[in-house]
Amino acid sequence: MTTTLPVFHQPVRAHAQVGIPFHPDGRERVQQTTQPPWSGLGLVSATMPDGEIWESTGFAIAPRYVVTAAHAVYKQANGGRAVAVTFQAARDATRTPFGVVKATAWTYPGQYPSGGRPYDYCLLGLAAPLPSEVTLYQMLPATDTGLEAATWQVAGYPDDKAPENSLWYDSGKLLSPPGTRILNYRISTSGGQSGAPVSPYLEERSPAAVGIHAGVAADKKSNEAVRLTREVIAEIESWK
């Protein structure tokens, strides 16, 4: 059942973790968010200890589990760890086709935030399973060769596009060589897209994630993601 909500979008403000668009900005709005692979993406809303609501992106990997960025649920300037988190699969502006699901747990590495970006990933445990229509993403430990050969996309909820809380995507190649823990790319993003999967371009049947979008690189010449290595995937799976 579709629910219509008031717009309450507040952009991600931590500049070290905000992605940037590149000229020309090739992002396009997703028109059918309830169709694969888009239905597995959703808006993550986290209420911080000081009452601020921060929004980002997440992707479903199982009916009760969603992957996002650690900084989506932890903001030192706002009191630290979030006190409440929700996930809205296939959010499309004011529409929530699959409703709003509360998270009962949000787990990230003990090394975050002190360890920096390589540990910027998180698993949300949901209070209720997502509908069967929601696409589930596979976490894939891709090889360097596979990463360099393919075209990838990053889709999420940017704070610089209208209408608010609408889903947008851009695509491109990864910069070579791929890092052992961080992937870099000149794929346009902005605040709110943190936690989005780096996934094969327009793959509908078996969407996979090879990285978790985290923000802009320190030199501001590319955006970057945490690479989903076997070790990272195993840790995320262990939190279920």
C-alpha positions as CSV (number, residue, x, y, z in Angstrom):
1,M,0.0,0.0,0.0
2,T,1.3,3.4,-0.9
3,T,1.6,6.0,1.8
4,T,2.1,9.7,1.2
5,L,4.3,11.5,3.6
6,P,5.2,15.2,4.2
7,V,8.5,16.2,2.8
8,F,11.1,16.4,5.7
9,H,14.3,16.0,3.7
10,Q,17.4,17.4,5.5
11,P,20.6,17.0,3.5
12,V,23.8,15.3,4.8
13,R,26.0,18.1,6.0
14,A,29.4,16.5,6.8
15,H,31.4,17.8,3.9
16,A,34.1,15.1,4.1
17,Q,31.4,12.6,3.2
18,V,29.3,14.5,0.7
19,G,29.6,13.3,-2.9
20,I,30.0,15.8,-5.7
21,P,28.6,16.0,-9.2
22,F,30.9,16.3,-12.2
23,H,30.4,18.3,-15.4
24,P,28.3,17.4,-17.2
25,D,26.1,16.0,-14.5
26,G,24.6,12.9,-16.1
27,R,22.2,11.9,-13.3
28,E,18.7,10.9,-14.4
29,R,15.6,10.5,-12.2
30,V,14.3,7.0,-11.8
31,Q,10.7,7.0,-12.9
32,Q,9.6,3.5,-11.8
33,T,11.1,3.0,-8.3
34,T,9.0,-0.1,-7.7
35,Q,10.6,-2.0,-10.5
36,P,13.9,-3.9,-10.3
37,P,16.6,-3.1,-9.6
38,W,15.3,0.2,-8.1
39,S,12.9,-1.3,-5.7
40,G,15.7,-2.6,-3.5
41,L,17.0,0.9,-2.9
42,G,15.4,3.1,-0.3
43,L,15.6,6.2,1.9
44,V,17.3,5.8,5.3
45,S,16.2,8.4,7.9
46,A,18.1,8.5,11.1
47,T,17.1,10.6,14.2
48,M,20.2,11.8,16.1
49,P,20.5,12.4,19.9
50,D,20.0,16.1,19.3
51,G,16.8,15.6,17.4
52,E,18.2,16.2,13.9
53,I,16.9,13.9,11.1
54,W,19.6,12.9,8.6
55,E,18.8,11.1,5.4
56,S,20.8,8.8,3.2
57,T,20.4,5.8,0.9
58,G,20.4,2.0,1.7
59,F,20.0,-1.2,-0.3
60,A,18.2,-4.4,0.8
61,I,20.2,-7.6,0.9
62,A,17.6,-9.8,2.7
63,P,13.9,-9.2,3.7
64,R,15.0,-7.9,7.1
65,Y,18.4,-6.4,6.3
66,V,19.6,-3.2,4.6
67,V,23.2,-2.1,4.0
68,T,24.1,1.6,4.2
69,A,27.0,3.8,5.3
70,A,28.1,4.0,8.9
71,H,28.0,7.8,8.8
72,A,24.3,7.5,8.0
73,V,23.6,6.5,11.6
74,Y,26.5,8.1,13.4
75,K,27.2,11.8,13.6
76,Q,29.6,13.0,16.2
77,A,28.5,16.6,15.9
78,N,24.9,15.5,16.6
79,G,25.6,13.4,19.6
80,G,27.0,10.3,18.1
81,R,24.9,7.2,17.4
82,A,21.4,7.5,16.0
83,V,18.5,6.9,18.5
84,A,16.0,5.8,15.8
85,V,16.3,4.7,12.1
86,T,13.7,3.9,9.4
87,F,13.9,2.5,5.9
88,Q,11.5,3.4,3.0
89,A,12.1,1.0,0.1
90,A,11.5,2.6,-3.4
91,R,10.8,6.0,-1.9
92,D,9.6,8.4,-4.7
93,A,9.3,12.0,-3.6
94,T,6.3,11.9,-1.2
95,R,5.3,8.3,-2.1
96,T,6.4,5.3,0.0
97,P,5.2,2.4,-2.1
98,F,6.3,-0.2,0.5
99,G,5.7,1.8,3.6
100,V,8.1,2.9,6.4
101,V,9.9,0.1,8.3
102,K,11.6,0.7,11.6
103,A,15.1,-0.6,12.2
104,T,15.6,-2.4,15.5
105,A,19.4,-2.6,15.2
106,W,22.1,-0.7,13.3
107,T,25.6,-2.2,13.4
108,Y,28.9,-0.8,12.1
109,P,32.5,-1.7,12.7
110,G,34.1,-1.0,16.1
111,Q,36.8,0.9,14.2
112,Y,34.3,3.5,13.0
113,P,34.6,6.5,13.1
114,S,38.3,6.5,14.3
115,G,39.4,4.2,11.5
116,G,38.0,6.4,8.7
117,R,36.4,5.6,5.4
118,P,37.4,2.0,5.0
119,Y,35.1,1.2,8.0
120,D,32.2,3.4,6.8
121,Y,29.6,0.7,6.4
122,C,26.5,-0.4,8.4
123,L,23.8,-3.1,8.5
124,L,20.3,-2.2,9.5
125,G,18.1,-5.0,11.0
126,L,14.5,-4.3,10.4
127,A,11.5,-4.9,12.7
128,A,9.5,-6.5,9.9
129,P,10.3,-8.1,6.6
130,L,10.2,-6.1,3.4
131,P,7.6,-7.1,0.8
132,S,8.5,-9.7,-1.8
133,E,8.4,-7.1,-4.5
134,V,11.5,-5.4,-3.1
135,T,14.6,-6.4,-5.0
136,L,17.4,-8.0,-3.0
137,Y,21.0,-7.1,-3.8
138,Q,23.9,-9.6,-3.7
139,M,27.1,-8.4,-2.2
140,L,29.9,-9.3,-4.6
141,P,33.6,-9.4,-4.0
142,A,34.5,-8.5,-7.6
143,T,38.0,-9.0,-8.9
144,D,40.2,-6.1,-10.1
145,T,39.7,-7.2,-13.7
146,G,36.0,-7.4,-13.3
147,L,35.8,-4.0,-11.7
148,E,37.9,-2.3,-14.4
149,A,36.0,-3.9,-17.3
150,A,32.4,-3.1,-16.3
151,T,30.3,0.0,-16.3
152,W,28.8,0.9,-12.9
153,Q,26.0,3.0,-11.5
154,V,25.3,4.8,-8.2
155,A,21.6,5.5,-7.4
156,G,20.3,7.3,-4.4
157,Y,18.5,10.2,-2.9
158,P,20.5,13.4,-3.7
159,D,19.9,16.7,-1.8
160,D,20.4,18.8,-4.9
161,K,17.7,17.4,-7.1
162,A,13.9,18.1,-7.2
163,P,11.5,16.9,-6.1
164,E,13.0,16.1,-2.7
165,N,13.4,12.4,-1.8
166,S,13.3,11.4,-5.4
167,L,15.7,8.6,-6.7
168,W,18.4,9.5,-9.2
169,Y,21.3,7.6,-10.8
170,D,24.4,8.1,-12.8
171,S,26.9,5.7,-14.4
172,G,30.5,5.4,-15.5
173,K,33.7,3.5,-15.1
174,L,35.9,3.1,-12.0
175,L,39.2,4.8,-11.9
176,S,42.1,2.5,-12.4
177,P,43.6,0.7,-10.6
178,P,40.8,-0.1,-8.1
179,G,41.9,0.3,-4.5
180,T,42.1,-2.7,-2.2
181,R,39.7,-1.1,0.2
182,I,38.3,2.0,-1.6
183,L,36.9,2.4,-5.1
184,N,37.1,5.7,-6.9
185,Y,34.9,7.0,-9.8
186,R,33.8,10.2,-11.5
187,I,30.1,9.2,-11.2
188,S,28.0,12.2,-10.1
189,T,26.5,12.1,-6.6
190,S,25.6,14.6,-3.8
191,G,24.6,14.6,-0.2
192,G,22.0,12.0,0.6
193,Q,23.4,9.3,-1.7
194,S,25.8,7.9,0.9
195,G,25.1,4.2,1.4
196,A,24.1,3.6,-2.2
197,P,25.4,0.5,-3.8
198,V,28.0,0.6,-6.6
199,S,26.2,-1.8,-8.9
200,P,26.3,-3.1,-12.5
201,Y,24.8,-0.6,-14.9
202,L,21.0,-1.2,-15.4
203,E,21.2,-4.8,-14.2
204,E,17.7,-5.9,-13.4
205,R,17.6,-9.6,-12.9
206,S,20.5,-10.2,-10.5
207,P,21.6,-6.8,-9.1
208,A,24.8,-6.9,-7.1
209,A,26.8,-4.4,-5.1
210,V,30.6,-4.2,-5.3
211,G,30.9,-1.1,-3.1
212,I,29.0,1.2,-0.7
213,H,29.1,4.9,-1.7
214,A,30.7,6.9,1.0
215,G,31.3,10.4,-0.4
216,V,33.9,12.6,-2.1
217,A,37.6,11.8,-2.1
218,A,40.0,14.0,-0.1
219,D,41.3,15.6,-3.3
220,K,37.8,16.3,-4.6
221,K,38.7,14.8,-8.0
222,S,36.5,11.7,-7.6
223,N,33.8,10.1,-5.5
224,E,34.5,7.0,-3.6
225,A,33.0,3.9,-2.0
226,V,34.0,1.2,0.5
227,R,35.0,-1.8,-1.6
228,L,33.0,-5.0,-0.7
229,T,35.8,-7.4,-0.2
230,R,35.3,-10.9,1.1
231,E,36.3,-9.7,4.6
232,V,33.9,-6.8,4.6
233,I,31.0,-9.0,3.3
234,A,31.8,-11.7,5.9
235,E,31.7,-9.0,8.7
236,I,28.3,-7.7,7.5
237,E,26.9,-11.2,7.2
238,S,28.1,-11.9,10.8
239,W,25.9,-9.1,12.1
240,K,22.6,-10.7,11.0
